[in-house]
Amino acid sequence: MKKALLGTTALVAGGLLATPAMAADPIKLELRGYFQAMIVLGKIDKDFPAGIGGPSQKYEPENLKYEGEIWFTGTTKLDNGTSIGIRVELEAWSQAAGGDQMDHEFIFAFGDWGRIEFGGHDSASYIMQYSSPSALNGWGFNDHNFNYFGNGFNGAQNAGRGGNILGTGAAHNAGFSGDANKITYFTPRFAGFQVGFSYTPSFGAIGALHTITNCASRTGGGNFSNCAKDNDAWKRGIDISANYLNKFGDFSVALYGAYATAAFDRGASGLGNNFRRYKTWAAGAQLGIAGFTLGGGLGRDNMGLVGNNAVRWYTASLMYETGPWQMSVGWWGGRNKDTLGGALGTPGKDELNYFELGVNYALAPGVKLTAGAFTYQGKGQDRNENADSWAVVFGTALTF
């Protein structure tokens, strides 16, 4: 009953219940989703997962990876023209103990007045982003489904957003609100322009802090409890973004800009002493003509950390599409002065560069063969932070 009341409150906020409206048909769920299966062959430099001076770790060259989701989506249209629906996403792979088997779960409504979403979903700046395109399914510059590097690199390299994450949207980071409960509103698109706004009351921090927070978090847990005060968590997350889409003859253009911030509610545990107000922004663009799409972006993400620990990132790529083929080449680079150091690293300037070459071929609607090559190049203050990797990948990407 409480969930139903919360949903009704969100719809009232959108003006949907101002006048009586009856649905012509009941909501019927449909199944959609995707599944990606990859064979990865390459080399990961040995590192020191326990820190310099500890035992070194070597890695096997081959890796078999897969990832997918099943989406349960249902929509109905009211007599007043407004459509209302629900979407729940189920991870199509087994989760480790304590993992969150469900991904996004939210209700939505849309009409001539715009679109509103309520529940566990991505922020507006993540959904609306335009930046570097990629033809290498499952990888790319904005939302890797897969990674290929050592454990030491994962813990120490702070030139990535949240350690190793790439991302081209303002709120795309392991530490920001992610799938925490939020409310989002998108305006109607007018003359090519659209604005999106998200508000997240509270979300848990990363690492050790997450274990002491008892409120809605991107990794699940505490989804039905009020968030305590002074509990080392971020509060009142605000995310605003805008994009512009248009076409002039054979020439297309997409522009994007966004900013996100959240206050940090420090507790008495001392675990939150390295955290502060979260601030992140991003800008990007894509230009298209004659099958070519040139895209890129840049931004700054302080990752909610004290001191001079903001990641400045840049990215650019070029993609060409002809018939069933897509091909791309591109780069993402992060820079961080890193005054704190990572879990296994040393304070000092860190760099992370990711280069990618990708291609895919559509065998049939919803069936693509994909292949490519990439390299991660991390540069820090010690050997552990310099654990580079490279690989070639072959795979199949299904959408349904």
C-alpha positions in Angstrom: 0.0 0.0 0.0 2.8 2.4 0.9 4.4 1.8 -2.5 1.1 2.5 -4.2 0.7 5.8 -2.3 4.2 6.9 -3.2 3.6 6.2 -6.9 0.3 8.1 -6.7 2.1 11.1 -5.1 4.6 11.2 -8.0 1.9 11.2 -10.6 0.0 14.0 -8.8 3.2 16.0 -8.9 3.2 15.6 -12.7 -0.4 16.8 -12.9 -1.7 13.5 -14.1 -4.6 13.2 -11.6 -5.9 16.7 -12.0 -8.9 15.4 -14.0 -10.5 12.0 -14.1 -9.0 9.7 -16.7 -9.7 6.1 -17.5 -7.3 3.7 -19.3 -8.6 2.2 -22.5 -6.7 -1.0 -21.9 -5.0 -2.5 -18.8 -1.2 -2.6 -18.6 0.3 -5.6 -20.3 3.9 -6.5 -19.7 6.3 -7.2 -22.6 9.7 -8.6 -22.5 12.7 -6.8 -24.0 16.4 -6.8 -23.2 19.9 -7.7 -24.4 22.6 -10.3 -24.0 26.3 -9.9 -24.9 28.8 -12.8 -25.0 32.5 -12.0 -25.5 35.8 -13.9 -26.1 38.7 -11.7 -24.9 42.4 -12.5 -25.6 45.2 -10.3 -24.5 47.7 -9.4 -21.8 47.5 -7.8 -18.4 50.7 -6.6 -16.8 51.4 -8.2 -13.4 50.6 -6.0 -10.4 50.6 -6.0 -6.6 47.0 -6.4 -5.3 48.2 -6.2 -1.7 50.4 -3.1 -2.4 54.0 -2.6 -3.3 56.3 -5.0 -1.3 53.6 -7.7 -1.3 53.3 -10.7 -3.6 52.9 -10.0 -7.3 49.9 -11.2 -9.3 50.0 -12.5 -12.9 46.9 -13.0 -15.1 45.8 -15.5 -17.7 45.5 -14.0 -21.2 42.1 -15.3 -22.1 38.7 -14.4 -20.6 35.1 -15.4 -21.4 32.6 -12.7 -20.5 28.9 -12.3 -20.8 26.3 -9.8 -19.5 22.6 -9.2 -20.1 19.3 -7.9 -18.8 15.7 -8.8 -19.2 13.3 -5.8 -19.2 9.7 -6.1 -18.1 7.9 -3.1 -19.5 4.2 -2.2 -19.6 2.4 0.9 -20.8 -1.2 2.0 -21.1 -2.7 5.2 -22.5 -5.3 7.1 -20.6 -8.3 8.8 -22.3 -6.7 12.2 -21.7 -3.7 11.3 -23.9 -1.2 10.6 -21.1 0.6 7.2 -21.1 1.5 5.5 -17.8 3.8 2.5 -17.4 6.3 0.5 -15.4 9.7 -0.9 -16.1 11.7 -3.5 -14.1 15.1 -4.8 -15.2 16.4 -8.2 -14.2 20.1 -9.0 -14.4 20.4 -12.0 -16.8 23.4 -13.5 -15.0 23.9 -14.9 -11.5 24.9 -12.4 -8.8 27.4 -13.0 -6.0 26.2 -13.2 -2.4 24.8 -9.8 -1.5 24.5 -8.7 -5.1 21.5 -6.9 -6.5 19.7 -9.1 -8.9 17.4 -6.3 -10.0 18.7 -3.3 -11.8 16.3 -0.5 -12.5 12.7 -0.4 -11.3 10.5 2.6 -11.8 7.2 3.9 -12.9 6.8 6.5 -15.6 4.3 8.7 -17.4 4.5 10.9 -20.5 2.4 13.1 -22.7 2.4 16.5 -24.3 3.6 17.9 -21.0 6.8 15.9 -20.9 7.9 12.8 -19.1 8.2 11.9 -15.4 10.0 8.9 -13.8 9.8 7.8 -10.2 11.9 5.0 -8.7 15.4 3.4 -9.0 16.8 4.7 -12.3 19.6 6.6 -13.9 19.9 10.4 -13.6 18.8 12.7 -16.4 22.4 13.6 -17.3 23.3 10.0 -17.9 20.2 9.3 -20.0 20.5 12.5 -22.2 24.3 12.4 -22.9 25.8 12.6 -26.4 29.5 12.2 -26.8 32.0 9.6 -28.4 30.2 6.9 -30.4 31.5 3.3 -30.4 30.9 0.2 -32.6 32.4 -2.2 -30.1 29.3 -3.6 -28.3 29.8 -4.0 -24.6 32.8 -1.7 -24.4 32.8 1.9 -25.7 33.6 5.2 -23.9 30.4 5.8 -21.8 29.2 2.6 -20.3 31.4 -0.5 -20.2 29.6 -3.7 -19.5 33.0 -5.4 -19.3 36.6 -4.5 -18.1 40.0 -6.1 -18.7 42.7 -5.1 -16.2 44.3 -6.4 -13.0 43.1 -6.1 -9.4 45.9 -3.7 -8.5 45.0 -1.4 -11.3 41.4 -1.5 -10.2 42.3 -0.4 -6.6 45.0 2.2 -7.2 44.4 4.0 -10.5 42.5 7.2 -9.6 42.6 8.9 -13.0 39.4 7.0 -13.9 36.1 8.2 -12.4 35.7 6.2 -9.2 38.9 4.4 -9.8 38.5 3.0 -13.3 35.1 4.0 -14.7 35.2 6.0 -17.9 31.9 7.7 -18.7 30.9 10.7 -20.7 27.8 11.9 -18.7 27.9 14.3 -15.7 26.5 11.8 -13.2 28.2 8.6 -14.6 30.4 7.5 -11.7 30.6 4.6 -9.3 30.2 7.1 -6.5 27.3 9.2 -7.6 23.6 8.4 -7.3 23.4 5.6 -10.0 20.1 3.7 -9.5 19.2 5.2 -6.1 15.6 6.2 -5.7 14.9 9.5 -7.4 12.4 11.5 -9.3 13.2 12.8 -12.8 11.3 15.1 -15.2 12.0 15.7 -18.9 10.5 18.7 -20.7 8.9 18.3 -24.1 11.4 18.8 -26.9 11.0 22.4 -28.3 12.8 23.5 -31.4 15.3 20.7 -30.8 16.0 21.5 -27.2 15.1 19.4 -24.1 15.9 19.8 -20.4 16.0 17.0 -17.8 16.1 17.3 -14.0 16.6 14.6 -11.3 16.4 14.8 -7.5 17.8 12.1 -5.3 17.1 12.5 -1.6 20.0 10.4 -0.4 22.5 7.8 -1.6 25.2 5.7 0.0 28.8 6.4 -0.5 31.4 4.0 -2.0 33.7 1.5 -0.4 33.8 1.2 3.4 31.2 4.0 3.7 28.5 1.9 2.0 28.7 -0.7 4.8 27.5 1.9 7.4 24.9 3.7 5.4 21.3 2.5 5.8 19.5 4.3 3.0 18.8 3.9 -0.7 22.0 3.2 -2.7 22.8 2.4 -6.3 23.9 -1.1 -5.2 20.6 -1.9 -3.5 20.1 -2.6 0.2 18.2 -0.3 2.6 15.6 0.5 -0.1 12.8 0.6 2.4 14.4 2.5 5.2 14.5 6.2 5.9 18.1 7.6 5.7 19.6 8.5 9.0 21.2 11.9 9.6 24.9 12.3 10.1 25.6 8.9 8.5 28.4 9.6 6.0 26.1 9.6 3.0 25.4 12.1 0.2 22.1 14.0 0.4 19.9 16.1 -1.8 21.4 15.1 -5.1 20.5 17.6 -7.9 21.1 16.7 -11.6 20.2 19.0 -14.5 21.0 18.5 -18.1 20.0 19.7 -21.6 20.6 18.5 -25.1 19.8 19.8 -28.6 19.0 17.5 -31.6 18.5 18.7 -35.1 19.1 17.8 -38.8 19.9 20.2 -41.6 19.6 18.3 -44.9 22.1 15.4 -44.7 23.9 17.0 -41.7 22.8 16.0 -38.1 23.9 17.6 -34.9 23.6 16.7 -31.2 24.8 18.9 -28.3 24.8 18.0 -24.6 25.6 19.7 -21.3 25.0 18.7 -17.7 25.8 19.4 -14.0 25.2 17.3 -10.9 25.9 18.0 -7.2 25.1 16.6 -3.8 25.8 17.6 -0.2 27.8 15.2 2.0 26.3 14.5 5.5 29.4 13.7 7.5 29.0 11.4 10.6 31.0 10.7 13.7 32.7 7.5 12.5 35.6 9.3 10.9 35.2 7.2 7.7 33.8 10.2 5.8 36.7 12.6 6.5 38.0 12.3 3.0 34.6 13.2 1.4 32.9 16.5 0.7 30.2 18.1 -1.6 30.0 16.2 -4.9 30.4 18.3 -8.0 30.5 17.0 -11.6 29.9 18.5 -15.0 30.1 17.3 -18.6 29.7 18.5 -22.2 29.6 16.7 -25.4 28.6 16.7 -29.1 28.0 14.5 -32.1 28.1 15.6 -35.8 26.9 13.3 -38.5 27.1 13.3 -42.3 27.3 10.7 -45.1 27.5 7.8 -42.7 30.2 9.4 -40.5 29.6 10.4 -36.9 32.3 12.5 -35.1 31.8 12.8 -31.4 33.6 13.9 -28.3 33.3 15.4 -24.9 35.0 16.7 -21.8 34.2 17.2 -18.1 35.3 17.4 -14.5 34.4 15.1 -11.6 35.6 15.7 -8.1 34.3 12.3 -7.0 33.1 13.9 -3.7 36.7 13.8 -2.4 38.5 16.5 -0.4 41.7 18.1 -1.7 42.7 18.4 -5.4 41.4 15.0 -6.5 39.1 16.0 -9.3 39.3 13.9 -12.5 39.5 16.0 -15.7 38.5 13.8 -18.6 38.4 14.1 -22.4 37.2 11.8 -25.2 36.8 11.7 -29.0 35.9 9.1 -31.6 34.8 8.7 -35.2 32.3 6.1 -36.4 31.3 5.1 -39.9 28.1 3.2 -40.8 27.3 1.6 -44.1 24.6 -1.0 -44.7 24.9 -3.6 -41.9 28.4 -2.4 -40.9 29.6 -0.1 -38.2 33.3 0.8 -37.5 34.8 3.2 -35.0 38.1 4.4 -33.5 38.4 6.5 -30.4 40.1 7.5 -27.1 39.1 8.4 -23.5 41.7 10.1 -21.2 41.5 11.0 -17.5 43.9 13.2 -15.5 44.0 13.5 -11.7 46.6 15.3 -9.4 45.5 12.8 -6.7 46.5 14.3 -3.4 45.0 11.4 -1.4 46.2 8.3 -3.3 44.1 5.2 -3.9 43.6 2.1 -1.7 46.8 0.7 -3.0 48.4 3.7 -4.6 50.6 6.7 -3.8 49.6 10.4 -4.0 50.7 12.2 -7.2 49.6 12.8 -10.7 47.7 9.9 -12.3 46.7 9.3 -15.9 44.4 6.8 -17.5 44.2 6.4 -21.3 41.8 4.0 -23.1 42.1 3.5 -26.9 39.6 1.4 -28.8 39.0 0.1 -32.3 35.7 -1.6 -33.0 33.5 -3.0 -35.7 30.1 -4.8 -35.8 28.0 -6.5 -38.5 24.2 -6.9 -38.3 23.4 -10.5 -39.2 19.7 -9.9 -38.6 17.5 -7.5 -36.6 18.7 -7.8 -33.0 21.8 -10.0 -33.9 25.2 -8.4 -34.3 28.7 -9.9 -34.5 31.3 -7.6 -33.0 35.1 -7.5 -32.8 37.8 -5.0 -31.9 40.9 -4.2 -30.0 41.6 -1.9 -27.1 44.2 -1.0 -24.5 44.2 0.5 -21.0 47.2 2.6 -20.2 47.5 3.7 -16.5 50.3 5.9 -15.2 50.8 6.6 -11.6 53.5 6.8 -8.9 54.5 3.2 -8.6 54.5 0.0 -10.6 51.2 -1.1 -9.2 49.5 1.9 -10.8 51.2 1.3 -14.1 49.5 -2.0 -14.7 48.6 -1.7 -18.4 46.6 -4.1 -20.5 45.6 -4.8 -24.1 43.2 -7.2 -25.7 41.4 -8.3 -28.9 37.7 -9.2 -28.5 35.2 -11.2 -30.5 31.6 -11.5 -29.6 27.9 -11.6 -30.3 25.4 -8.9 -29.1 21.7 -9.8 -29.0 18.8 -7.4 -28.4 15.2 -8.5 -28.1 
